[in-house]
Amino acid sequence: MNTFLTFVMAALLLACAAYAQLRIPRFTAGRSRIALTRTVLIAVGIGFGYVAAAPYANDPLMAVLAFLIGFGAVHFPAAFILFVKRERGAGKS
């Protein structure tokens, strides 16, 4: 896979992860729910990223990029849902 395209994909998905993590408190009621949601997303993201990076053990750059893509991919659905909730003007749930 092209390194530049991999870098761009990692950057985009990392932005999705940041967006999701920053918007969770806006649409989630209760500190414990916010903490739980963030923890689950981060833990699953790390696990998914680790699995995605495993085939690139001999290429450290590609391994890091694959990890970031895996981490961001886990956050993408949450980021999309939070974006839709923001557009609709939804409150906390």
C-alpha positions as CSV (number, residue, x, y, z in Angstrom):
1,M,0.0,0.0,0.0
2,N,1.2,3.5,-0.8
3,T,2.8,5.1,2.3
4,F,1.3,8.5,1.5
5,L,-2.2,7.3,1.2
6,T,-1.8,5.3,4.4
7,F,-0.6,8.4,6.2
8,V,-3.6,10.4,4.9
9,M,-6.0,7.7,6.0
10,A,-4.3,7.5,9.4
11,A,-4.6,11.3,9.8
12,L,-8.3,11.3,8.8
13,L,-9.2,8.5,11.1
14,L,-7.2,10.0,14.0
15,A,-9.2,13.2,13.5
16,C,-12.4,11.1,13.8
17,A,-11.0,9.6,17.0
18,A,-10.3,13.1,18.4
19,Y,-13.7,14.4,17.4
20,A,-15.5,11.5,19.0
21,Q,-13.5,11.8,22.3
22,L,-14.1,15.5,22.5
23,R,-17.8,15.3,21.7
24,I,-18.7,12.4,24.0
25,P,-19.3,14.7,27.0
26,R,-21.6,16.9,25.0
27,F,-24.1,14.1,24.2
28,T,-23.6,11.8,27.2
29,A,-25.3,12.2,30.5
30,G,-23.3,11.4,33.7
31,R,-19.6,11.3,34.4
32,S,-19.5,7.5,34.8
33,R,-21.1,7.0,31.4
34,I,-18.7,9.4,29.8
35,A,-15.8,7.6,31.4
36,L,-17.1,4.2,30.4
37,T,-17.7,5.2,26.8
38,R,-14.3,6.7,26.5
39,T,-12.6,3.7,28.1
40,V,-14.4,1.2,25.9
41,L,-13.6,3.1,22.7
42,I,-9.9,3.5,23.7
43,A,-9.5,-0.1,24.8
44,V,-11.2,-1.5,21.7
45,G,-9.2,0.9,19.5
46,I,-5.9,-0.2,21.0
47,G,-6.9,-3.8,20.5
48,F,-8.0,-3.3,16.9
49,G,-4.9,-1.2,16.2
50,Y,-2.6,-3.8,17.6
51,V,-4.2,-6.5,15.4
52,A,-4.0,-4.2,12.4
53,A,-0.3,-3.5,13.0
54,A,0.8,-7.1,13.5
55,P,1.3,-7.9,9.8
56,Y,3.8,-5.0,9.6
57,A,6.1,-6.1,12.3
58,N,9.1,-5.7,10.0
59,D,8.2,-2.1,8.9
60,P,7.9,0.2,11.9
61,L,6.4,3.1,10.0
62,M,3.7,1.0,8.4
63,A,3.0,-0.7,11.8
64,V,2.4,2.7,13.4
65,L,0.2,3.9,10.6
66,A,-1.8,0.6,10.6
67,F,-2.2,1.0,14.4
68,L,-3.5,4.5,14.0
69,I,-5.9,3.4,11.2
70,G,-7.2,0.6,13.4
71,F,-7.6,2.9,16.4
72,G,-9.4,5.5,14.3
73,A,-11.6,3.0,12.5
74,V,-13.1,2.0,15.9
75,H,-13.9,5.6,16.6
76,F,-15.4,6.4,13.2
77,P,-19.0,5.1,13.9
78,A,-19.1,7.0,17.2
79,A,-17.9,10.1,15.5
80,F,-20.5,9.8,12.8
81,I,-23.3,9.3,15.3
82,L,-22.1,12.2,17.3
83,F,-21.9,14.4,14.2
84,V,-25.5,13.4,13.2
85,K,-26.7,14.2,16.8
86,R,-25.0,17.6,16.6
87,E,-26.7,18.4,13.3
88,R,-30.1,17.4,14.7
89,G,-29.6,19.4,17.8
90,A,-30.0,16.4,20.1
91,G,-29.5,16.6,23.8
92,K,-27.8,14.3,26.2
93,S,-28.8,10.7,26.4
